[in-house]
Amino acid sequence: MKIFLIGFMGSGKSHWGRQLSEKLQLPFFDLDEQIEQQEGKTVLELFNEKGEENFRLLEKDFLHIITESHDSFIMACGGGTPCYYNSLDYMKQAGTVVWINTSLDVLYERLRQEKENRPLIKDLPDEQLRSFILKKYADRKIYYDQADIHVDEEPLQLDQLIEKIFHA
């Protein structure tokens, strides 16, 4: 069983991935964390040094390496992962894709507090953050909508998430 969690940055993919991993006794991979460990740099540093395009290529490579070297896992993907290099199609062929959909208000509050660690928003003033989220969300929703399973994060319970995955 390979489960890929997708959704906007700040949607709770890593949080829910860790909980699913523990409950289902499957390995958990946070794609960004895997890249950071292997590259010895943060996502922010990689964006700053090599640019977004190079980061997206790294992301695709790590997605493939982890997927092809493990029979079962839960993976929290970066917010943009499904939007580049046919990665969404790749994930759908390899396993089950779950979209963790979080309200724009909740995303705004979370991201406002985490800006310094997020390369795409680190330099945005708070008053521009909401419009950035609205635009980027609209751009990415076409990909998120193609997930096998859609779940709204609030008020998501772990047992509900597991039930949806097993009934997909």
N, C-alpha and C positions, 0 to 999 in steps of 0.2 A: 504494500500500500504506500503510494507516494501522494502526499497532500501538499499542495502549494497554496499558501495564503497570500492573496494580493489585496491591494487597496491603497488609498492615498497615504502619504507620509503622515504619521501620527494617528493612524486608524486603529492601532492596537494589534497589529500582526504578530509582533514579537511576544507580546503579553499572552495572546491566545495560543500562539504556537508552543510556548513553553508549557502552558497548562494542558494542551492536547497531548504533547509529548509525554508528560508525566502520567496522565490518565490512561493513554493507549500504550504506554511502554514502547514508544518508538523514538529513535534518535531525532533530535531537533537541530536544525541548522538555520541560523540567521544569515542570510546571504551577505549583507553588509559586514557583519562581524567576521565571516569567513574571509572575505576580501581583505579586511583590515589586518587580520592575523597573518595571512600569507604575504601581504605586501609590506607589512611593517609600518603602515601609515593609515591615518584615519581617512574616511571617505572625503571629508572636507579637504585634507591635504592632497589627496589624489585628484579631486576636482580642480583645486588651485594650481597644482603642478602640471597636470597632464590634460586638463579640460574634460568637459562632460563626455564628448565622443569616445575618448580613450577609456574613461571610466565605464561607459556602457559596454564597450567591447570586453573589458575585464569581467564585468558582471555576467555577460553572456557565457564567457568561457567557464567561470566558476559554476554557473547554473548547470551547464552540461557536465562538467567534471563530477560534481556531487551527485547529480541525477544518475549518471551512468555507472557510478562506483558504489551505489547503495541500492538495495532491494526495496527498502521501506524507510520512510522518514516523514517528518513534518518540516516544511521549509517556509520561513517568513521571507518573502521577496521584498526588494526595494519598491517604493511607490511607482517608479518608472519601468521596472523590469519587464512587465508584459507589453510595453509600448515600443520596444526596440528589437530589431533582428529576428522577427517572427518568434520571439520567446513565448508568447502566449500559446501559439499553435504547438510549439514544442512541449510546453507543460501539459497541455490538454491531451496530447498523444501519450505522454509518459505517466500521467496520473490524474488526480482530481484537483481542479482549481476552485478555490473558495474565495469569494470576494467579501471581505469584511468592510461593510459600508457604514461609515460613521458620519453623523450630521456635520454640516459645514460649521455650525457654531461650536461644536465640540472640537473639531479640527483646529479652528482658529485659536481657541483657548489653549489647547495643548501646544500648538506650534509657536504661539507667542512666547511661551515659556522655554522652548527648546531651540530658538532661532540660531543661537551661536554654533550649534552642532549640525545644522542643516545647510549644505552648500547652496541650494537654490534660493534660500530665503534669508541667509545670515545678514545681508546688508540692507534688507528692506525695513523701512520704518513701520511701526505697528499699523499706521493708517493705510499703508499700501498692502499689507499682508492679506487682508480679507479679499481684496480684488484679485491678488495673485492666486489665492486659493480657488476662488470662483472660476477664474480662467483656466488654470491648470487642471482643475477637477473636470471642467467641461471637456477639455482636450483628451483627458484620459478615460473618461466614463465609457466611451465607445469600446475600449478594451476591457474594462472592468465588467461591463454588461455581458461579455461573452463567457464569463466564468460558469462553471458547471453548477455552482451553488452560490446563492446570494444570501447573506445574513446581515441584518441590521445590528450594529454593535450594541446599541442601547435598546432594550434591556436584555442583552444576550447572556445566557447562562451556559456553562460548559456542557451540561448534559444535552441541552437543546442543540448546540453546535455539533456534538457527536452524533446525535440522532439524525440531523440533516445530512451529515457526511455519509452515514451508513445507508440512508434511504435514497441517496443520489444514484 
